[in-house]
Amino acid sequence: MSTYGALGCVVVAVAAAVALACAVRVRPPARWWGRVALVALVLVVLTTVFDSLMIAADLYRYDEATLSGVRIGLTPVEDLAWPVAAALLLPATWELLGRRGTERGDRGAS
């Protein structure tokens, strides 16, 4: 496994652990998980498109020794760990810390 890929796996594993803690502790409804999956899909597609465009424009380059060599378009598959981790980690953390605002009936000052 590449260096960059290993780092991505660690980050996704941490995000998945937080999402699992959310599933056990908060027990969000199935539609919540569907929304998380939809956000992950959108972020992966956007990452693939814009990474490919930036690589094609030669805005940045990767050290090939740190990559697995698997690409979707021009995007190294390792780059997709970050949007997946964000899609899992952010909503799960929000749920675990307790939602703020109108969903719990709180009407805080804006």
Biopython code that builds the backbone (N, CA, C, O; Angstrom):
import numpy as np
from Bio.PDB.StructureBuilder import StructureBuilder

atoms = [
    (1, "MET", "N", (0.849, -1.176, 0.000)),
    (1, "MET", "CA", (0.000, 0.000, 0.000)),
    (1, "MET", "C", (0.897, 1.242, 0.000)),
    (1, "MET", "O", (1.949, 1.273, 0.639)),
    (2, "SER", "N", (0.457, 2.245, -0.723)),
    (2, "SER", "CA", (1.229, 3.485, -0.816)),
    (2, "SER", "C", (1.155, 4.273, 0.490)),
    (2, "SER", "O", (0.261, 4.063, 1.310)),
    (3, "THR", "N", (2.090, 5.162, 0.661)),
    (3, "THR", "CA", (2.127, 6.013, 1.849)),
    (3, "THR", "C", (0.864, 6.860, 1.949)),
    (3, "THR", "O", (0.235, 6.942, 3.005)),
    (4, "TYR", "N", (0.509, 7.479, 0.846)),
    (4, "TYR", "CA", (-0.671, 8.338, 0.805)),
    (4, "TYR", "C", (-1.938, 7.515, 1.036)),
    (4, "TYR", "O", (-2.855, 7.962, 1.724)),
    (5, "GLY", "N", (-1.986, 6.336, 0.471)),
    (5, "GLY", "CA", (-3.129, 5.440, 0.651)),
    (5, "GLY", "C", (-3.272, 4.978, 2.087)),
    (5, "GLY", "O", (-4.384, 4.892, 2.608)),
    (6, "ALA", "N", (-2.151, 4.681, 2.729)),
    (6, "ALA", "CA", (-2.188, 4.256, 4.133)),
    (6, "ALA", "C", (-2.718, 5.374, 5.021)),
    (6, "ALA", "O", (-3.528, 5.133, 5.916)),
    (7, "LEU", "N", (-2.264, 6.579, 4.774)),
    (7, "LEU", "CA", (-2.753, 7.723, 5.536)),
    (7, "LEU", "C", (-4.258, 7.900, 5.332)),
    (7, "LEU", "O", (-4.994, 8.127, 6.292)),
    (8, "GLY", "N", (-4.706, 7.798, 4.099)),
    (8, "GLY", "CA", (-6.137, 7.904, 3.801)),
    (8, "GLY", "C", (-6.949, 6.829, 4.496)),
    (8, "GLY", "O", (-8.044, 7.100, 4.988)),
    (9, "CYS", "N", (-6.425, 5.609, 4.542)),
    (9, "CYS", "CA", (-7.121, 4.511, 5.230)),
    (9, "CYS", "C", (-7.256, 4.781, 6.719)),
    (9, "CYS", "O", (-8.294, 4.496, 7.316)),
    (10, "VAL", "N", (-6.212, 5.326, 7.314)),
    (10, "VAL", "CA", (-6.264, 5.645, 8.751)),
    (10, "VAL", "C", (-7.333, 6.713, 9.005)),
    (10, "VAL", "O", (-8.116, 6.593, 9.947)),
    (11, "VAL", "N", (-7.365, 7.739, 8.183)),
    (11, "VAL", "CA", (-8.331, 8.821, 8.361)),
    (11, "VAL", "C", (-9.760, 8.309, 8.162)),
    (11, "VAL", "O", (-10.654, 8.663, 8.930)),
    (12, "VAL", "N", (-9.981, 7.487, 7.146)),
    (12, "VAL", "CA", (-11.320, 6.929, 6.914)),
    (12, "VAL", "C", (-11.703, 5.987, 8.051)),
    (12, "VAL", "O", (-12.867, 5.958, 8.450)),
    (13, "ALA", "N", (-10.759, 5.220, 8.581)),
    (13, "ALA", "CA", (-11.047, 4.320, 9.699)),
    (13, "ALA", "C", (-11.475, 5.100, 10.942)),
    (13, "ALA", "O", (-12.405, 4.695, 11.640)),
    (14, "VAL", "N", (-10.802, 6.212, 11.220)),
    (14, "VAL", "CA", (-11.189, 7.060, 12.355)),
    (14, "VAL", "C", (-12.588, 7.626, 12.126)),
    (14, "VAL", "O", (-13.416, 7.618, 13.037)),
    (15, "ALA", "N", (-12.853, 8.115, 10.924)),
    (15, "ALA", "CA", (-14.178, 8.663, 10.601)),
    (15, "ALA", "C", (-15.252, 7.583, 10.719)),
    (15, "ALA", "O", (-16.345, 7.850, 11.217)),
    (16, "ALA", "N", (-14.951, 6.378, 10.268)),
    (16, "ALA", "CA", (-15.905, 5.271, 10.370)),
    (16, "ALA", "C", (-16.153, 4.899, 11.832)),
    (16, "ALA", "O", (-17.277, 4.560, 12.201)),
    (17, "ALA", "N", (-15.121, 4.959, 12.660)),
    (17, "ALA", "CA", (-15.284, 4.669, 14.086)),
    (17, "ALA", "C", (-16.200, 5.694, 14.747)),
    (17, "ALA", "O", (-17.033, 5.338, 15.581)),
    (18, "VAL", "N", (-16.047, 6.967, 14.378)),
    (18, "VAL", "CA", (-16.924, 8.010, 14.922)),
    (18, "VAL", "C", (-18.355, 7.789, 14.423)),
    (18, "VAL", "O", (-19.305, 7.946, 15.190)),
    (19, "ALA", "N", (-18.518, 7.428, 13.149)),
    (19, "ALA", "CA", (-19.852, 7.153, 12.607)),
    (19, "ALA", "C", (-20.482, 5.945, 13.307)),
    (19, "ALA", "O", (-21.685, 5.938, 13.565)),
    (20, "LEU", "N", (-19.683, 4.936, 13.612)),
    (20, "LEU", "CA", (-20.186, 3.766, 14.340)),
    (20, "LEU", "C", (-20.613, 4.157, 15.756)),
    (20, "LEU", "O", (-21.644, 3.698, 16.246)),
    (21, "ALA", "N", (-19.819, 5.001, 16.405)),
    (21, "ALA", "CA", (-20.191, 5.492, 17.728)),
    (21, "ALA", "C", (-21.506, 6.260, 17.658)),
    (21, "ALA", "O", (-22.341, 6.155, 18.556)),
    (22, "CYS", "N", (-21.684, 7.020, 16.601)),
    (22, "CYS", "CA", (-22.935, 7.751, 16.393)),
    (22, "CYS", "C", (-24.096, 6.772, 16.222)),
    (22, "CYS", "O", (-25.169, 6.973, 16.792)),
    (23, "ALA", "N", (-23.885, 5.719, 15.443)),
    (23, "ALA", "CA", (-24.934, 4.729, 15.202)),
    (23, "ALA", "C", (-25.354, 4.045, 16.504)),
    (23, "ALA", "O", (-26.536, 3.775, 16.719)),
    (24, "VAL", "N", (-24.386, 3.771, 17.359)),
    (24, "VAL", "CA", (-24.674, 3.082, 18.619)),
    (24, "VAL", "C", (-25.292, 4.029, 19.644)),
    (24, "VAL", "O", (-26.259, 3.675, 20.319)),
    (25, "ARG", "N", (-24.740, 5.217, 19.759)),
    (25, "ARG", "CA", (-25.160, 6.137, 20.815)),
    (25, "ARG", "C", (-26.423, 6.925, 20.462)),
    (25, "ARG", "O", (-27.341, 7.021, 21.276)),
    (26, "VAL", "N", (-26.471, 7.482, 19.266)),
    (26, "VAL", "CA", (-27.570, 8.377, 18.883)),
    (26, "VAL", "C", (-28.677, 7.635, 18.139)),
    (26, "VAL", "O", (-29.849, 7.997, 18.237)),
    (27, "ARG", "N", (-28.305, 6.611, 17.404)),
    (27, "ARG", "CA", (-29.236, 5.836, 16.572)),
    (27, "ARG", "C", (-30.030, 6.723, 15.606)),
    (27, "ARG", "O", (-31.255, 6.810, 15.694)),
    (28, "PRO", "N", (-29.316, 7.378, 14.686)),
    (28, "PRO", "CA", (-30.028, 8.230, 13.727)),
    (28, "PRO", "C", (-30.901, 7.376, 12.806)),
    (28, "PRO", "O", (-30.608, 6.200, 12.588)),
    (29, "PRO", "N", (-31.964, 7.957, 12.268)),
    (29, "PRO", "CA", (-32.861, 7.194, 11.397)),
    (29, "PRO", "C", (-32.193, 6.813, 10.078)),
    (29, "PRO", "O", (-31.160, 7.370, 9.707)),
    (30, "ALA", "N", (-32.789, 5.869, 9.387)),
    (30, "ALA", "CA", (-32.238, 5.378, 8.118)),
    (30, "ALA", "C", (-32.082, 6.502, 7.105)),
    (30, "ALA", "O", (-31.118, 6.505, 6.339)),
    (31, "ARG", "N", (-32.999, 7.449, 7.084)),
    (31, "ARG", "CA", (-32.889, 8.543, 6.102)),
    (31, "ARG", "C", (-31.646, 9.383, 6.348)),
    (31, "ARG", "O", (-31.084, 9.946, 5.408)),
    (32, "TRP", "N", (-31.206, 9.474, 7.607)),
    (32, "TRP", "CA", (-29.981, 10.197, 7.932)),
    (32, "TRP", "C", (-28.798, 9.541, 7.247)),
    (32, "TRP", "O", (-27.961, 10.222, 6.654)),
    (33, "TRP", "N", (-28.724, 8.202, 7.328)),
    (33, "TRP", "CA", (-27.632, 7.467, 6.688)),
    (33, "TRP", "C", (-27.708, 7.594, 5.166)),
    (33, "TRP", "O", (-26.681, 7.660, 4.491)),
    (34, "GLY", "N", (-28.924, 7.628, 4.634)),
    (34, "GLY", "CA", (-29.083, 7.839, 3.197)),
    (34, "GLY", "C", (-28.549, 9.187, 2.760)),
    (34, "GLY", "O", (-27.925, 9.312, 1.706)),
    (35, "ARG", "N", (-28.802, 10.197, 3.584)),
    (35, "ARG", "CA", (-28.296, 11.532, 3.279)),
    (35, "ARG", "C", (-26.775, 11.578, 3.363)),
    (35, "ARG", "O", (-26.122, 12.213, 2.534)),
    (36, "VAL", "N", (-26.211, 10.905, 4.363)),
    (36, "VAL", "CA", (-24.755, 10.838, 4.486)),
    (36, "VAL", "C", (-24.162, 10.168, 3.246)),
    (36, "VAL", "O", (-23.167, 10.640, 2.695)),
    (37, "ALA", "N", (-24.774, 9.073, 2.812)),
    (37, "ALA", "CA", (-24.284, 8.368, 1.617)),
    (37, "ALA", "C", (-24.388, 9.252, 0.376)),
    (37, "ALA", "O", (-23.480, 9.255, -0.456)),
    (38, "LEU", "N", (-25.488, 10.003, 0.242)),
    (38, "LEU", "CA", (-25.658, 10.902, -0.904)),
    (38, "LEU", "C", (-24.597, 12.005, -0.889)),
    (38, "LEU", "O", (-24.025, 12.331, -1.929)),
    (39, "VAL", "N", (-24.339, 12.570, 0.273)),
    (39, "VAL", "CA", (-23.305, 13.608, 0.388)),
    (39, "VAL", "C", (-21.942, 13.023, 0.021)),
    (39, "VAL", "O", (-21.168, 13.652, -0.701)),
    (40, "ALA", "N", (-21.649, 11.825, 0.514)),
    (40, "ALA", "CA", (-20.369, 11.175, 0.184)),
    (40, "ALA", "C", (-20.241, 10.984, -1.323)),
    (40, "ALA", "O", (-19.185, 11.256, -1.894)),
    (41, "LEU", "N", (-21.299, 10.523, -1.965)),
    (41, "LEU", "CA", (-21.268, 10.315, -3.415)),
    (41, "LEU", "C", (-21.026, 11.631, -4.153)),
    (41, "LEU", "O", (-20.199, 11.689, -5.063)),
    (42, "VAL", "N", (-21.732, 12.669, -3.772)),
    (42, "VAL", "CA", (-21.564, 13.978, -4.424)),
    (42, "VAL", "C", (-20.137, 14.489, -4.234)),
    (42, "VAL", "O", (-19.518, 14.980, -5.178)),
    (43, "LEU", "N", (-19.622, 14.372, -3.017)),
    (43, "LEU", "CA", (-18.256, 14.843, -2.755)),
    (43, "LEU", "C", (-17.215, 14.041, -3.536)),
    (43, "LEU", "O", (-16.237, 14.608, -4.022)),
    (44, "VAL", "N", (-17.417, 12.738, -3.659)),
    (44, "VAL", "CA", (-16.483, 11.903, -4.426)),
    (44, "VAL", "C", (-16.512, 12.293, -5.903)),
    (44, "VAL", "O", (-15.465, 12.405, -6.541)),
    (45, "VAL", "N", (-17.707, 12.496, -6.441)),
    (45, "VAL", "CA", (-17.819, 12.887, -7.856)),
    (45, "VAL", "C", (-17.164, 14.250, -8.082)),
    (45, "VAL", "O", (-16.400, 14.425, -9.031)),
    (46, "LEU", "N", (-17.465, 15.213, -7.210)),
    (46, "LEU", "CA", (-16.859, 16.543, -7.359)),
    (46, "LEU", "C", (-15.344, 16.496, -7.215)),
    (46, "LEU", "O", (-14.626, 17.162, -7.961)),
    (47, "THR", "N", (-14.861, 15.717, -6.264)),
    (47, "THR", "CA", (-13.410, 15.578, -6.087)),
    (47, "THR", "C", (-12.773, 14.981, -7.327)),
    (47, "THR", "O", (-11.726, 15.443, -7.781)),
    (48, "THR", "N", (-13.408, 13.949, -7.877)),
    (48, "THR", "CA", (-12.875, 13.305, -9.078)),
    (48, "THR", "C", (-12.822, 14.284, -10.249)),
    (48, "THR", "O", (-11.813, 14.365, -10.950)),
    (49, "VAL", "N", (-13.892, 15.015, -10.454)),
    (49, "VAL", "CA", (-13.956, 15.957, -11.577)),
    (49, "VAL", "C", (-12.922, 17.070, -11.412)),
    (49, "VAL", "O", (-12.138, 17.330, -12.325)),
    (50, "PHE", "N", (-12.920, 17.726, -10.250)),
    (50, "PHE", "CA", (-12.052, 18.888, -10.097)),
    (50, "PHE", "C", (-10.589, 18.504, -9.907)),
    (50, "PHE", "O", (-9.707, 19.240, -10.351)),
    (51, "ASP", "N", (-10.306, 17.382, -9.267)),
    (51, "ASP", "CA", (-8.907, 16.914, -9.207)),
    (51, "ASP", "C", (-8.396, 16.619, -10.616)),
    (51, "ASP", "O", (-7.277, 16.989, -10.970)),
    (52, "SER", "N", (-9.222, 15.956, -11.410)),
    (52, "SER", "CA", (-8.810, 15.646, -12.790)),
    (52, "SER", "C", (-8.536, 16.915, -13.580)),
    (52, "SER", "O", (-7.563, 16.991, -14.330)),
    (53, "LEU", "N", (-9.403, 17.918, -13.407)),
    (53, "LEU", "CA", (-9.195, 19.185, -14.111)),
    (53, "LEU", "C", (-7.913, 19.876, -13.650)),
    (53, "LEU", "O", (-7.163, 20.399, -14.475)),
    (54, "MET", "N", (-7.655, 19.885, -12.347)),
    (54, "MET", "CA", (-6.449, 20.543, -11.838)),
    (54, "MET", "C", (-5.185, 19.803, -12.250)),
    (54, "MET", "O", (-4.161, 20.424, -12.535)),
    (55, "ILE", "N", (-5.259, 18.477, -12.281)),
    (55, "ILE", "CA", (-4.101, 17.695, -12.725)),
    (55, "ILE", "C", (-3.866, 17.918, -14.217)),
    (55, "ILE", "O", (-2.723, 18.063, -14.650)),
    (56, "ALA", "N", (-4.951, 17.946, -15.011)),
    (56, "ALA", "CA", (-4.828, 18.187, -16.445)),
    (56, "ALA", "C", (-4.243, 19.570, -16.725)),
    (56, "ALA", "O", (-3.501, 19.751, -17.690)),
    (57, "ALA", "N", (-4.580, 20.543, -15.878)),
    (57, "ALA", "CA", (-4.048, 21.904, -16.041)),
    (57, "ALA", "C", (-2.633, 22.022, -15.478)),
    (57, "ALA", "O", (-2.026, 23.091, -15.536)),
    (58, "ASP", "N", (-2.118, 20.941, -14.944)),
    (58, "ASP", "CA", (-0.767, 20.877, -14.379)),
    (58, "ASP", "C", (-0.582, 21.856, -13.213)),
    (58, "ASP", "O", (0.475, 22.468, -13.054)),
    (59, "LEU", "N", (-1.646, 21.987, -12.399)),
    (59, "LEU", "CA", (-1.561, 22.845, -11.219)),
    (59, "LEU", "C", (-0.776, 22.177, -10.099)),
    (59, "LEU", "O", (-0.162, 22.853, -9.273)),
    (60, "TYR", "N", (-0.799, 20.849, -10.075)),
    (60, "TYR", "CA", (0.013, 20.121, -9.112)),
    (60, "TYR", "C", (0.299, 18.723, -9.628)),
    (60, "TYR", "O", (-0.370, 18.217, -10.529)),
    (61, "ARG", "N", (1.303, 18.121, -9.035)),
    (61, "ARG", "CA", (1.725, 16.765, -9.410)),
    (61, "ARG", "C", (1.930, 15.951, -8.149)),
    (61, "ARG", "O", (2.205, 16.494, -7.079)),
    (62, "TYR", "N", (1.794, 14.654, -8.288)),
    (62, "TYR", "CA", (2.014, 13.733, -7.180)),
    (62, "TYR", "C", (3.342, 13.021, -7.351)),
    (62, "TYR", "O", (3.789, 12.783, -8.473)),
    (63, "ASP", "N", (3.964, 12.685, -6.244)),
    (63, "ASP", "CA", (5.114, 11.803, -6.272)),
    (63, "ASP", "C", (4.555, 10.399, -6.493)),
    (63, "ASP", "O", (3.929, 9.833, -5.598)),
    (64, "GLU", "N", (4.774, 9.848, -7.656)),
    (64, "GLU", "CA", (4.186, 8.558, -8.018)),
    (64, "GLU", "C", (4.577, 7.437, -7.054)),
    (64, "GLU", "O", (3.860, 6.443, -6.944)),
    (65, "ALA", "N", (5.704, 7.586, -6.357)),
    (65, "ALA", "CA", (6.131, 6.565, -5.401)),
    (65, "ALA", "C", (5.201, 6.488, -4.191)),
    (65, "ALA", "O", (5.181, 5.474, -3.494)),
    (66, "THR", "N", (4.428, 7.553, -3.934)),
    (66, "THR", "CA", (3.526, 7.569, -2.784)),
    (66, "THR", "C", (2.105, 7.154, -3.144)),
    (66, "THR", "O", (1.227, 7.148, -2.280)),
    (67, "LEU", "N", (1.866, 6.808, -4.405)),
    (67, "LEU", "CA", (0.527, 6.452, -4.873)),
    (67, "LEU", "C", (0.436, 4.981, -5.251)),
    (67, "LEU", "O", (1.445, 4.332, -5.526)),
    (68, "SER", "N", (-0.791, 4.466, -5.260)),
    (68, "SER", "CA", (-1.011, 3.070, -5.640)),
    (68, "SER", "C", (-0.976, 2.887, -7.156)),
    (68, "SER", "O", (-0.722, 1.786, -7.646)),
    (69, "GLY", "N", (-1.228, 3.956, -7.891)),
    (69, "GLY", "CA", (-1.275, 3.874, -9.342)),
    (69, "GLY", "C", (-2.694, 3.747, -9.890)),
    (69, "GLY", "O", (-2.908, 3.909, -11.091)),
    (70, "VAL", "N", (-3.665, 3.460, -9.021)),
    (70, "VAL", "CA", (-5.059, 3.353, -9.436)),
    (70, "VAL", "C", (-5.629, 4.758, -9.540)),
    (70, "VAL", "O", (-5.506, 5.561, -8.615)),
    (71, "ARG", "N", (-6.249, 5.045, -10.667)),
    (71, "ARG", "CA", (-6.810, 6.383, -10.900)),
    (71, "ARG", "C", (-8.229, 6.279, -11.439)),
    (71, "ARG", "O", (-8.591, 5.314, -12.113)),
    (72, "ILE", "N", (-9.008, 7.279, -11.130)),
    (72, "ILE", "CA", (-10.329, 7.455, -11.731)),
    (72, "ILE", "C", (-10.214, 8.764, -12.492)),
    (72, "ILE", "O", (-10.097, 9.832, -11.892)),
    (73, "GLY", "N", (-10.248, 8.679, -13.798)),
    (73, "GLY", "CA", (-9.880, 9.837, -14.604)),
    (73, "GLY", "C", (-8.405, 10.079, -14.360)),
    (73, "GLY", "O", (-7.590, 9.168, -14.506)),
    (74, "LEU", "N", (-8.058, 11.292, -13.991)),
    (74, "LEU", "CA", (-6.679, 11.601, -13.627)),
    (74, "LEU", "C", (-6.475, 11.611, -12.106)),
    (74, "LEU", "O", (-5.356, 11.788, -11.625)),
    (75, "THR", "N", (-7.563, 11.420, -11.359)),
    (75, "THR", "CA", (-7.534, 11.501, -9.908)),
    (75, "THR", "C", (-7.018, 10.219, -9.281)),
    (75, "THR", "O", (-7.572, 9.150, -9.534)),
    (76, "PRO", "N", (-5.968, 10.296, -8.466)),
    (76, "PRO", "CA", (-5.523, 9.110, -7.731)),
    (76, "PRO", "C", (-6.619, 8.681, -6.749)),
    (76, "PRO", "O", (-7.219, 9.515, -6.071)),
    (77, "VAL", "N", (-6.867, 7.388, -6.684)),
    (77, "VAL", "CA", (-7.939, 6.880, -5.834)),
    (77, "VAL", "C", (-7.716, 7.272, -4.369)),
    (77, "VAL", "O", (-8.676, 7.368, -3.605)),
    (78, "GLU", "N", (-6.477, 7.497, -3.978)),
    (78, "GLU", "CA", (-6.183, 7.908, -2.604)),
    (78, "GLU", "C", (-6.825, 9.243, -2.249)),
    (78, "GLU", "O", (-7.147, 9.477, -1.084)),
    (79, "ASP", "N", (-7.016, 10.116, -3.223)),
    (79, "ASP", "CA", (-7.630, 11.417, -2.966)),
    (79, "ASP", "C", (-9.093, 11.304, -2.554)),
    (79, "ASP", "O", (-9.653, 12.253, -2.005)),
    (80, "LEU", "N", (-9.709, 10.174, -2.808)),
    (80, "LEU", "CA", (-11.127, 10.019, -2.494)),
    (80, "LEU", "C", (-11.363, 9.687, -1.020)),
    (80, "LEU", "O", (-12.505, 9.684, -0.560)),
    (81, "ALA", "N", (-10.300, 9.411, -0.287)),
    (81, "ALA", "CA", (-10.450, 9.137, 1.149)),
    (81, "ALA", "C", (-10.939, 10.372, 1.891)),
    (81, "ALA", "O", (-11.720, 10.258, 2.836)),
    (82, "TRP", "N", (-10.490, 11.545, 1.475)),
    (82, "TRP", "CA", (-10.813, 12.774, 2.200)),
    (82, "TRP", "C", (-12.288, 13.138, 2.120)),
    (82, "TRP", "O", (-12.869, 13.460, 3.156)),
    (83, "PRO", "N", (-12.929, 13.107, 0.958)),
    (83, "PRO", "CA", (-14.361, 13.409, 0.948)),
    (83, "PRO", "C", (-15.189, 12.348, 1.667)),
    (83, "PRO", "O", (-16.197, 12.671, 2.294)),
    (84, "VAL", "N", (-14.772, 11.084, 1.583)),
    (84, "VAL", "CA", (-15.496, 10.026, 2.299)),
    (84, "VAL", "C", (-15.376, 10.253, 3.804)),
    (84, "VAL", "O", (-16.364, 10.152, 4.532)),
    (85, "ALA", "N", (-14.173, 10.558, 4.267)),
    (85, "ALA", "CA", (-13.967, 10.815, 5.694)),
    (85, "ALA", "C", (-14.794, 12.016, 6.149)),
    (85, "ALA", "O", (-15.408, 11.973, 7.215)),
    (86, "ALA", "N", (-14.815, 13.075, 5.361)),
    (86, "ALA", "CA", (-15.589, 14.269, 5.723)),
    (86, "ALA", "C", (-17.080, 13.957, 5.785)),
    (86, "ALA", "O", (-17.774, 14.397, 6.701)),
    (87, "ALA", "N", (-17.570, 13.199, 4.809)),
    (87, "ALA", "CA", (-18.997, 12.869, 4.765)),
    (87, "ALA", "C", (-19.407, 12.002, 5.955)),
    (87, "ALA", "O", (-20.550, 12.085, 6.407)),
    (88, "LEU", "N", (-18.506, 11.181, 6.467)),
    (88, "LEU", "CA", (-18.804, 10.364, 7.647)),
    (88, "LEU", "C", (-18.599, 11.142, 8.943)),
    (88, "LEU", "O", (-19.447, 11.112, 9.836)),
    (89, "LEU", "N", (-17.480, 11.830, 9.038)),
    (89, "LEU", "CA", (-17.059, 12.425, 10.297)),
    (89, "LEU", "C", (-17.888, 13.639, 10.710)),
    (89, "LEU", "O", (-18.285, 13.748, 11.871)),
    (90, "LEU", "N", (-18.150, 14.536, 9.789)),
    (90, "LEU", "CA", (-18.817, 15.782, 10.163)),
    (90, "LEU", "C", (-20.251, 15.582, 10.670)),
    (90, "LEU", "O", (-20.580, 16.089, 11.743)),
    (91, "PRO", "N", (-21.115, 14.867, 9.946)),
    (91, "PRO", "CA", (-22.466, 14.697, 10.486)),
    (91, "PRO", "C", (-22.502, 13.817, 11.739)),
    (91, "PRO", "O", (-23.323, 14.039, 12.629)),
    (92, "ALA", "N", (-21.615, 12.820, 11.810)),
    (92, "ALA", "CA", (-21.589, 11.969, 13.000)),
    (92, "ALA", "C", (-21.143, 12.760, 14.226)),
    (92, "ALA", "O", (-21.702, 12.596, 15.310)),
    (93, "THR", "N", (-20.147, 13.608, 14.057)),
    (93, "THR", "CA", (-19.684, 14.449, 15.163)),
    (93, "THR", "C", (-20.789, 15.403, 15.601)),
    (93, "THR", "O", (-20.997, 15.618, 16.795)),
    (94, "TRP", "N", (-21.486, 15.965, 14.641)),
    (94, "TRP", "CA", (-22.603, 16.872, 14.932)),
    (94, "TRP", "C", (-23.653, 16.159, 15.783)),
    (94, "TRP", "O", (-24.144, 16.714, 16.765)),
    (95, "GLU", "N", (-23.991, 14.934, 15.402)),
    (95, "GLU", "CA", (-24.982, 14.164, 16.153)),
    (95, "GLU", "C", (-24.475, 13.815, 17.551)),
    (95, "GLU", "O", (-25.215, 13.930, 18.528)),
    (96, "LEU", "N", (-23.224, 13.393, 17.646)),
    (96, "LEU", "CA", (-22.670, 12.992, 18.937)),
    (96, "LEU", "C", (-22.564, 14.170, 19.920)),
    (96, "LEU", "O", (-22.751, 13.999, 21.125)),
    (97, "LEU", "N", (-22.267, 15.349, 19.396)),
    (97, "LEU", "CA", (-22.144, 16.526, 20.255)),
    (97, "LEU", "C", (-23.492, 17.135, 20.596)),
    (97, "LEU", "O", (-23.589, 18.009, 21.458)),
    (98, "GLY", "N", (-24.521, 16.674, 19.923)),
    (98, "GLY", "CA", (-25.856, 17.209, 20.150)),
    (98, "GLY", "C", (-26.144, 18.324, 19.181)),
    (98, "GLY", "O", (-25.407, 19.306, 19.098)),
    (99, "ARG", "N", (-27.223, 18.161, 18.452)),
    (99, "ARG", "CA", (-27.593, 19.171, 17.460)),
    (99, "ARG", "C", (-27.915, 20.494, 18.115)),
    (99, "ARG", "O", (-28.425, 20.548, 19.234)),
    (100, "ARG", "N", (-27.610, 21.550, 17.404)),
    (100, "ARG", "CA", (-27.922, 22.894, 17.877)),
    (100, "ARG", "C", (-29.025, 23.460, 16.986)),
    (100, "ARG", "O", (-29.124, 23.107, 15.811)),
    (101, "GLY", "N", (-29.830, 24.316, 17.538)),
    (101, "GLY", "CA", (-30.797, 25.024, 16.707)),
    (101, "GLY", "C", (-32.190, 24.447, 16.768)),
    (101, "GLY", "O", (-32.609, 23.888, 17.781)),
    (102, "THR", "N", (-32.894, 24.592, 15.674)),
    (102, "THR", "CA", (-34.327, 24.327, 15.651)),
    (102, "THR", "C", (-34.692, 22.854, 15.691)),
    (102, "THR", "O", (-35.825, 22.536, 16.053)),
    (103, "GLU", "N", (-33.818, 21.953, 15.347)),
    (103, "GLU", "CA", (-34.205, 20.545, 15.306)),
    (103, "GLU", "C", (-34.555, 20.011, 16.684)),
    (103, "GLU", "O", (-35.338, 19.067, 16.787)),
    (104, "ARG", "N", (-33.997, 20.587, 17.755)),
    (104, "ARG", "CA", (-34.336, 20.148, 19.106)),
    (104, "ARG", "C", (-35.332, 21.117, 19.758)),
    (104, "ARG", "O", (-35.669, 20.978, 20.933)),
    (105, "GLY", "N", (-35.780, 22.069, 19.000)),
    (105, "GLY", "CA", (-36.729, 23.027, 19.543)),
    (105, "GLY", "C", (-36.086, 24.255, 20.164)),
    (105, "GLY", "O", (-36.791, 25.157, 20.617)),
    (106, "ASP", "N", (-34.763, 24.305, 20.193)),
    (106, "ASP", "CA", (-34.067, 25.463, 20.744)),
    (106, "ASP", "C", (-34.151, 26.607, 19.758)),
    (106, "ASP", "O", (-33.985, 26.414, 18.553)),
    (107, "ARG", "N", (-34.403, 27.773, 20.257)),
    (107, "ARG", "CA", (-34.449, 28.973, 19.408)),
    (107, "ARG", "C", (-33.371, 29.927, 19.889)),
    (107, "ARG", "O", (-33.671, 30.962, 20.483)),
    (108, "GLY", "N", (-32.107, 29.577, 19.629)),
    (108, "GLY", "CA", (-30.982, 30.411, 20.071)),
    (108, "GLY", "C", (-30.922, 31.703, 19.296)),
    (108, "GLY", "O", (-31.523, 31.836, 18.230)),
    (109, "ALA", "N", (-30.201, 32.639, 19.835)),
    (109, "ALA", "CA", (-30.023, 33.948, 19.183)),
    (109, "ALA", "C", (-29.169, 33.774, 17.945)),
    (109, "ALA", "O", (-28.192, 33.025, 17.947)),
    (110, "SER", "N", (-29.545, 34.470, 16.892)),
    (110, "SER", "CA", (-28.798, 34.369, 15.633)),
    (110, "SER", "C", (-27.806, 35.474, 15.518)),
    (110, "SER", "O", (-27.084, 35.554, 14.524)),
]
sb = StructureBuilder()
sb.init_structure("model")
sb.init_model(0)
sb.init_chain("A")
sb.init_seg("    ")
for serial, (resi, resn, name, xyz) in enumerate(atoms, 1):
    if name == "N":
        sb.init_residue(resn, " ", resi, " ")
    sb.init_atom(name, np.array(xyz, "f"), 0.0, 1.0, " ", f" {name:<3s}", serial, name[0])
structure = sb.get_structure()
